[in-house]
Amino acid sequence: MQRTLIFETVNKISENVIINGWVAKVRNHGGISFMDIRDRSGIIQCVCMERNIEVNTENVVEIAGIIKKRPEKMVNPKISTGSVELEIKKIKILTKSLELPFPIDTDGYELDEEQRLKYRYVDIRRQRLSRNLRIRSQVTTYIRNFLTERDFVEIETPMLTKTTPEGARDFIVPSRLQKGKFYALPQSPQQYKQLLMVAGIEKYFQIVRCFRDEDPRADRAYGEFTQLDLEMSFVTQEDILQLIEKLFTSMVLKIFPGKKISQSPWPRIPHKEAISSYGTDKPDLRKNKNDKDELAFAWIIGFPLFMKQTKDDYFHGSGRAKFAPSHHMFTAPHPEDIHLLDKDPLNVRGLQHDLVLNGYEVGGGSIRIHDPKIQEKVFDLIGFSQNQKEQFKHILTAFKFGVPPHGGIAPGIDRLLMVLLGEPNLREVIAFPMTSSGQTAVMDAPSFATNNQLEELGIKIQDTEIITDLYDRIVSLLKEKKVVFHVLDHEVVHTSKQAAIVRGTKLSEGAKALILFADGREIMVVIPADLKLNMAKLKKYLNAGDVRLAKAVEVKKITGIEIGAVPPYGKLFNLPLYIDKRLFENNNIVYNAGLHTKSIKMKANDFKITASGVLGDFAKSEND
């Protein structure tokens, strides 16, 4: 029998079905059990008439039974399946769940965000977040279909590209094949999409990840974000504005029927007027500022092409000249103001357009410079040296082969959805966002590179401000996670038994970190110090043909430290971590912290949180 999705059950009264999902609630009443089961499509009440069932919440189950119509007085109008229930004939627990780190039956705003982000895969089970991600998918699908129907071509541009001064700090990536050289992750596909216009594509788009090393805030994520990137040839600014207005108006009507656009066509407000009338270039034009269902779109146009350069514009201009680009250095000057480039640059208007929604800038674009002489002039005005111009040699060369007039825009998907969904920050519309401190919490990224990796890349860390001592790294990690720990200074120890004696702790409390090779792959396994590794069980768990312990010289090469001082944190060495679950039968755990003379003692549960390893049965006693 095929699986039935829960939302389909209302049409299967008196039929036998099989459903799969998670146990949302369990209620036992006088020998009768009630369970709410949840899958991606909805939730349904299940009833077992025979006995109380030993099933815990969030267990993953398979249930076979018959769909029955609920008595009229028992109908639950709050859920789509409230008119039916499933009478259980057979239940199978597919996997069991630990107790969740936080409840998921609320909106979650009241919870600690760091915990939510660390266990994001649990947090996404929350109805609000699951809905947000599904709506995000609907939005991007709608955009793709809309543009494809209008002859746009979706083209992917490189993620490993060249570092150029474009407005923010680059994330750089070292090259292994060309040591000493670096790629940059793209701040936007700006230059690539202009090259595609030279290539004759004429109508390009992509829904793309962009990377900027900027400080985070509620409406700007740190590190990476998603935008609709769009470029067209042989167009005016008006063509771009009309296209986007039609796209987003129709999208709102289709996907957000409860929203209302307060003014159509959208207002076009010159930048100078926006500043004088509203004191900002992203005004909130809603009639009722407290109404999240009112959408006040507006275009801000007529921006100055340049502004006075400040220290804050170092990554936006040259850092040396009087002027910095207001938008970016590829924005075309207004045709009526080109004559002012030589004598009064600050009064030159640019053909820039910003899209504003409810007080947020949700997109920006411009008509681009297609005349190489004007591009060269703009570079000179913002103080680019010949060396900096050389960084753009590729685009200046391309423009010599016949470049059409072109322009585009790049609305931010994250910020747009934040406003449309009425969320307080961008992280609520992103599946796995970074924390405000720049960590991808669910993966504990960024992490330290191993000595092997640095050596292979030809990199040596010399900056004394960077924490290179392993002990300091561990202490930093524990402080960041806000766990309580105690540092034990002691004489030099090289074995677990010696360590237990000088620490005054039980041997079983020691966390012994072992480095192994599993089919050639480096891994770390942590077991209680009073047990030994069960190689047969480990091989079976890993489904590996060959598993062996690393030799002393190999441990030193992989970790940079001697055997006996290796701490039980695989993440510090970019190693997959496997922990024997018997370690957590202790209240406390203690381990050498990168040195033979320092150990750290902490609660077992806190170690489980900070280590983030896979738990299993990987050890055995001396007598086994």
N, C-alpha and C positions, 0 to 999 in steps of 0.2 A: 504494500500500500504506500502511495506517495505521501510525502509530508504536506500538510495543509497549513497555510499561513493563518494566523489568528484572525485577521480581518475578514477572511473568507468564511469563517464559521457561521455567520448569521444566515448564510444561504445554504447551510448543510444540516438543517434540523432533521433529526431522526437518522442521520447517517453516521457510520463509523469512520473516525478520522485518527490520524497521528499528528500530533503537534510537537515541536521542539522549541525550547526557550529557557529562560532563566526564571527561577522562583522568586517572585517579588514579595509575596506575603504568605504566611502559613497560619491557619487558625484551626485549632482542634476543639470540637464541641461534642461532648458526650458520645464519643465513639465515631463521630463523623468529622472528616477533615475537609477544610476548604483551603484552596490554594489559588493565588493569583499568579498566572504564568504570563511572561512578557517575551515577545519576540520583536523583530524590527517593525512589524506592521501594527502592533497594538497589544492589548492585554485582555485576558479572559479569566473568569472564575471557573475553577475546576473543583469537583466534589467527589470524595471517596466515601461511599456509604458503609463500607465494611469495617474500617478500623482507622485509628489515628496513624498517620504516616510519618515516619522518621525522615523528614526532609528539611534541610536548612535553607534559609533564604540565600539567593544567588547561586545555589547549585544549578548546574545545567542538566536538564532532564528531557527525556522523551516520554510522551504520554499517549497511550492508545485509549480510546473511549468513544462514547456516543454523544452527539450534540443534542441537547434538549432545550425546549423553550421554557423560559422562566415563568413562574406564575406572575400575573399582572402586578401584584403588590410587591414582588421582589425585583422588578426591573430596575436597573441602575442607569439612569439617563446620563451619567457623567462620562461613560465610556461607550464607544461605538458598538461593542459587543454586549452591552448591558441587557439585551433582551434574551440572551441565551447563556447556557453554561455547559461545561463538558463533564459528563459523568465518567469518572476514571475506571477503566477496566484493568489497565496494566500501566505501571510506571517504572521507568528505568533511569537511574542516576548516571549520567554520562561522565560528569566530573563534579567534584566537591569544591566549595569555595571557603576560603578563610573568612573570618569576620571582616567586613569592609572597614577601611580606615576612617570613613565618614559616611553619614547617611546620604542617599541619592534620591530620596522622595521629596526633596524641597528644591527651591530654585538654586540653592547653594551660595547665594551672595553672602550669607552670614558666616561661611566657613573660611578657615585660613587658606589663602590662595596658594601659598607654597605647597601645602599638602595636596590641594586639588591638582596642581600641575605635576607634582611628583607621581601621583597615581591617576594620571589623566585618562588612562584606559578605563578606569572605574568611573571617573567623573563624567565621561561621555555617555555612560548609561543613563545619566540624568535626562529627563524628558526635554528640558529646555535646550541643553547643549546638542542633543541628538537632532532636535528640530532645526537648530541653527545651521548645523552642518548639512542637513538635507536641503534646506532652503538655499544655502550657498551653492550646492550642486545644481539646483534648479536655475539659479541666476546665471552661472557660467555656461550651462547648456543653452539657455535662452540667448545669451549673447552670441555664442558660436553659431547657432542656427540663424539668427537675425543677420549677422554679417556675411555668413556664407551664402545666404540667399541673395545678397547684394554684390556678389562677385568678389568678395574679399578672399584672400588666400592666407590660411594659417600657416605660418613658418616659424620653426624653432631656431633661435639664435644661440651661439655658444655660451656656456656657463663659465668656461675658462677663457679669459680674455686678457686685455692689456690694461695696465694701470694708467689712467689719464685723469687730469684734474677736472672733475665734473660737478662738484658741489658738496661732496661729503668725503669722509675718509673711506678708503678702499679696504676690503678684506683681501689680503694677499695669500697666495698659495705657492709654496716652493716647488720648483721643477726638479725631479730626480734625474731626468735625462740631460738637462742642461743646467748643471749645478751653478748656483749663484744667481740664476734668473728666477723671476717670479711671475705667475699669472695673477690676475685680479678677478674676483667675482664681480659680475656686472652690476653697477648702480642702476642701470636701465639699459635696454637694448638700443638706446638713442642712435648711436653711430651705425649700428648694423641695419636699423630700419631705413636710415638715409641711404646707405649703400644699396639696399634693396630697391629704392626708388631709382637709383642710377641703373640698376639691373633691369628696369622695365617691368617690375611686378605691378606697379601702380596702386594696388589696393592690398595692403598687408595688415594682419593683426596677429596677436598671440596673447594668451593669458599666461603671464610669465612671472617667475620669481625674480625679485631684485634684492640686492644686498648693499646695505649702507651701515657703516660703523658710526651711528648717531646715537645720542642719548635718548632713552625711551621716555614716553609720556603716555597719557591715557589714549590719545588718538594717533600715536605713532609707535609701532612695535620696534624693538631693538633687533638689529641684525638683518632680518629678511621680511619681505612683504610681497603681496601679489597685486599686480596691476593688469588692467586691460591695456595693451600697448597697440596703437593704431596709427597708420600712416597712409596718406593718399597723395597721388601726383595730380597736377593740373587742377588744383582746387583753390578756392578762396577761403578765408576765415569763416565766412558765412556758411559755406558748404559743410564745414566741420561741425559748427554749432547746431545746424539743423539736423544732421545725422544723429548726433548724440542725444539731442532733445527727443527725437522720434524713438530712438532705441530705449532710453530710460523711461519715457512716458508709457510706452506699450508694455515694457517689462513690469512696471509698477501695477498697471491694470491687470496683468496676467497673474503675477505671483503674489502681489500684496493688495488684494481687493479691498481690505479694510482701510487702506491709506487714501488720502486725498491730496492731490497736487493743487496748491492754493492759487496759483496763477499760471495761465498758459495763453500765449507763448511766454517762455521764461523771460524775466526782465534782463536787459543788457545795461549794465551800469559801468560807466567809465571809472577807472581807478581813482582819479582825483575826486570825483563826486562821492564815491564810496567812503573815502577817508574823511571828507568834509561833512558828510551827512550822518555817517554811522560810526566814525572813528576807527574803522577797521576795513580791511579789504576782503573779509569773509563775513558779511553781515547775516544775522538771523532775521529773515523777513517774514516769519510766521505771524499771523494775526494773534494767535494764542501761543505764547512761548512754552506753555506747559502741556500742549497737545502733541504727543509723540506721533499721532496719526496724521498730523498736518505736515506736508512736505513742501518746503519753499525753496525750489531750485532758482538759481540766478547765475548769469554770466557776468564776470568782472573782466572788462576789456580796457584797452588803452593804457596798459602799464608803461612806466618809463623803461626804456631799454637798459639803462644803467642806473646804478645808485652809487653813492660815495662808498669807497671801500674802507672797511674797518678790519681790525685784527680778527674779528669773527668770520670774515670772508676769506680766510687763508685758503680754505679748500673750495672756495667758490670763484676765486679769481687768482691772481698771481701772488697776492700778499704785498705787492710793492707799488702798484699804480694808484691813481686817484679814483679809478672806477672799477666796479665789479658788475658782472651781468645780473640784472634783476631776476631773470629766469634761468637761462643758461646761454652759453656763448654761441649757440647755433640759431637763436631766435632772430628773425628778420626785422629790420627797422621798418616803421611805417613809411610807405613810399613818399608821403608828403614831407617827411622829416629827414630824409637821407642827406640833404644839403647841410644839416646841422651837425653831422658827425665830426666835421673838422673844427667847427668853432664853438659848439654848445652841446656836447654829448648828453648832458644830464636832462636836456629838454627833448631828446629824441624818444618818441613813443615806439614801443615794440608791438609786433603783431602777436601778442601773447593773449591767451584766454584761460581763465581759471573758472572751474565749475564749483559753485558753492551750494551747500545744502544745509539748512537749519543751523547756520553759524560755523560749519566746517568746510574746509577746502577738500573736495572729494576728487578733484582731477585738475590737471593743468596741461597745457599744450601751446602750440604756436605754429605760425607759418615759418618755415626754416629759410635760412640764407642759402641761395643756390648760386650766387655770384662769388667766385673765388676771391675777387678783389675786395668785396665787402667783408667776406669772412676774415681775410688777412687784416683789414682795417680794424675789425672788432678785436682780434687777437692783440693788435698793437695797443688799442685803447685800454684793455684790461691788464696790460703790462707783461704779456707773455714774452719770455726770452726766446731766442732761436731754438734753444734746446726743448722748451715746452712746445713750440710749434711743431717740432719734429715728432712729438708724441701723437700728433694728428696728421702726420704725413699721409697716412693711408687714405683718409677721407679727402684731403686736398688733392691728392693724385687722382682719385676716382672722379672728382668733379671736373677734371680736364677732359673726360670722355663723354660729355654730354649729359648734364644733370637736369631733370625737369623741375619746374617749380613744385614744391611739395610742402605738406604740413600734416600735423597730427595732434594727438592728445593721448594722455595716459591716466584714466580714472583709476583710483585705488580701490580694489575690490574689498579689502578688509575694512577700510574706513567707511565706504559706502554702505556695507552691510551693518556695521556698527550703528549707523544712524537709522537705517531702515528698520532694524530690529529693536531699536531703543535700548541697546546695551550700554553699560557704563564705560567699557573699554574694549579695545581691539581683541584682547585675548579671549573674549567670550564668543568670537566668531571664527577662531582658528583652532584646528584640531590639536596641534602640539606646539603651543606658543612658547617663547622664551620668557623667563622671569624678568623682573625689572633690573636684576643684576646681570642679565645677559647669559643665563643658563638655560639650556634645554633640559629641564629638570628630570623628565622621565628617563633620559639617557645619561644624566650627570655630565653633560657636555658644556663647555670644553673640558678636555682632560690633558694631562701632561703626555708628551711624546716620550717614547722609550729612547734610550741611548742608541739602540740599533737604528731606529727610524731617523734620528737626527744625523747619525753618521752616514746613512745611506743618502740623505739629502744634502750632505756637505754643510750642515748647520752646526754651529757651536754656540751655545747660550753663554754670553759673557756679561750681560747686564747685571750688575750686583743687586739691582732692585728687584729682579725676578727671583722668586723663591725656587732654588734648585736643590736645597737640602731636603731629603725625603721626610725627615722628622717634621720639619716646618710645614711641608705640604699636608701631612696628616693632621697636625694641630689646626691648620687653616680649615681643612675639611670639616673637622669636628665642631669648630667654632661656628662655621657657616651653617651647619645643620642644627646648631643650638642644643647640642647634647652635653650632658655632664660627664666629665672624664677626669681621671687622676693620672699624673705623670709620676712614674716610679724611677728614680735614679738608683743605679746599683752597680756592682762590680761586673766586669766583662763575663758574659756567659755565651756558650756556643751550643748547648743542648737544651731541650725542653725540661729535662729533669733538673739540670743546674739552675735554670731560670726559675722554676717553681720554688726551689729551696731559697734562693736569695730574695725572691719577691715575697715569700711567705704566703703563697697561694696554692690552691689545689692544682695538681697536675692536669686534671680534667678541664679546668678553666682556661688552660692555655690554648690559643688558636694557632695551630701549626700550619704555616703556608708552604705548600709544595708546588714547584714548577714542573710541569710535565709536557711531553709532546704527544699529541693524539693524532695519528696519521700525519705527522709532520707539523701540525698546528700547535702553537704555544698556548697553554692554558694554565690556570692556577686552581688548585684544589685545597680547601682548608678543612682540617679535621681536628677533633679534640686531641690534645697532646698525649693523652693516656691511651690512645688507640693508634692503629696502623692502617695504612691505606689498603682498601679492598680493591685490588686491581681488576679482578674479574667483574665485579659489579660496575665499576667505572667504565670498563670497556663496553659492557652490555648497554649501559645508559647512553653512552656516546655513540653507540653503534659503530665503533672504531675497530679496525683490523689490528692496529699496532699502537700500544700506549706504553710509554716508558718515562721514567723519572729523568729530569735534566741533570747532567753532570755539574759539578761545582763550577767549572769554567763556563758552562752554558748559562747557569743561573746568574753569574756575574755579568755576562754579556747582555742578558735579557733585562736584568733589573738594575745593573750598575752597583750592586751591593753583594756582600758575602752571604753564604748560607748561614742561617741562624738569626739573621737580622731582617729577613724579608717580612714586611707587614702583610696582613691578610686582606689587602685591598687590590684586587685585580685591575680596577679602573686606573690606578696610578701608573700602570705599565701597559695599558690598553690590552689587557688579557681577559678572556672570558673567565668568570669566577664560578666555581661550584663549591658549595658548603655542605658538610655533613650535618644533618638536622640534629644529631645528638649533642652538638655543641650548645644548643639552646635549652638543654635540660639544666644548664647552670644558670644561676641568677646573674653572675658576673662573668666577664670574659677579659682576658689579659693577653697582651702580645708584644713582641719586640717591635719598636717603632722605627725601623730603618737603621738602628744602631744597636750594638751589642751591650750598650750601657744604659739604655733607656727603654722602658716599657710603658704601656698605657693600659689602664684598667677602667672598664666601663660596664654599664648594664648590658645584658645580653640582647634585650630588645632594641636598645640604641645601636648596638653593633649591626643588628639585622637591617636597620634602616639605612645606616651609612655605608654598609658593604654592598648591598643590592646584588646579591648573588643568587644562583639557582640552588634551591635546597634539595637534598636527596640523601640516599643511603650509600655513602662512599667509603665507610671505614669499618673496621672490625677489631675485636679485642685481641690481645696477645695470645689468648687460648684458642681462638677460632681457627 
